[in-house]
């Protein structure tokens, strides 16, 4: 059981920002693409059928909230999820969605 002292040590504002970042369908699809492997921006735009600027804006939100990390490969920027907790949250959402279909 959590105590009030424990609850007071948690930065709920910061944690809520992560959930707000995940609360967008396009960003959730991006996370789904990145769940098992890194993906370059050009691949994301092609797969999701969105513009490069739209992809970049969404990736910036995900990066700012510590959900994805960029990796440079020459002139290409690819993204990866290196946060285990985020992967676990997304897996729970995917499994829930698959079970309710």
C-alpha positions in Angstrom: 0.0 0.0 0.0 1.3 3.4 -0.9 1.6 5.9 1.9 1.1 9.6 1.6 4.9 10.1 2.0 5.5 7.8 -1.0 2.8 9.6 -3.0 4.4 13.0 -2.2 7.7 11.9 -3.6 6.2 11.1 -7.0 6.2 13.8 -9.7 2.7 13.2 -11.0 2.8 16.2 -13.3 5.8 14.7 -15.1 4.2 11.3 -15.2 0.9 12.6 -16.6 2.9 14.3 -19.4 4.0 10.9 -20.6 0.4 9.6 -20.7 -0.6 12.8 -22.5 2.1 12.2 -25.1 0.8 8.6 -25.6 -2.8 9.8 -25.8 -2.6 10.5 -29.5 -3.5 7.9 -32.1 -0.6 8.8 -34.5 1.9 8.7 -31.7 0.6 5.3 -30.5 0.9 3.9 -34.0 4.5 5.3 -34.1 5.2 3.6 -30.8 3.7 0.4 -32.2 6.2 0.5 -35.1 9.1 1.2 -32.7 8.1 -1.5 -30.1 10.4 -4.2 -31.4 13.0 -2.3 -33.5 14.2 1.1 -34.5 12.6 2.9 -37.4 13.7 5.8 -39.5 11.6 8.9 -40.1 11.2 8.1 -43.8 9.9 4.6 -42.9 7.4 6.1 -40.4 6.1 8.6 -42.9 5.6 5.9 -45.6 4.0 3.3 -43.4 1.6 5.8 -41.6 1.0 7.9 -44.7 1.8 11.2 -43.0 4.1 14.0 -44.0 7.7 14.3 -42.8 6.8 17.5 -40.8 3.9 15.8 -39.1 6.1 12.8 -38.2 8.8 15.1 -36.9 6.4 17.0 -34.7 5.0 13.9 -33.1 8.5 12.4 -32.6 9.6 15.6 -30.9 6.8 15.2 -28.4 7.7 11.6 -27.8 11.4 12.5 -27.5 10.7 15.4 -25.1 8.8 13.1 -22.8 11.6 10.4 -22.8 9.6 7.9 -24.7 11.8 7.6 -27.8 15.5 8.3 -28.5 17.0 9.3 -31.8 19.9 7.5 -33.4 21.8 8.9 -36.4 22.7 6.7 -39.3 24.5 9.0 -41.7 21.9 11.5 -42.9 19.0 9.4 -41.6 17.6 9.8 -38.1 16.0 6.7 -36.7 14.1 6.3 -33.4 14.1 3.6 -30.8 12.2 3.0 -27.5 14.9 2.3 -24.9 12.6 2.7 -22.0 11.4 -0.7 -20.7 8.5 0.8 -18.7 7.1 2.5 -21.8 7.4 -0.8 -23.7 5.5 -2.6 -21.0 2.7 0.0 -21.0 2.4 -0.3 -24.8 2.4 -4.1 -24.7 -0.5 -3.9 -22.1 -2.5 -1.6 -24.4 -1.9 -3.8 -27.4 -2.8 -7.0 -25.6 -5.9 -5.3 -24.2 -6.9 -4.2 -27.6 -6.4 -7.6 -29.2 -8.3 -9.3 -26.5 -11.4 -7.1 -26.9 -11.7 -7.5 -30.6 
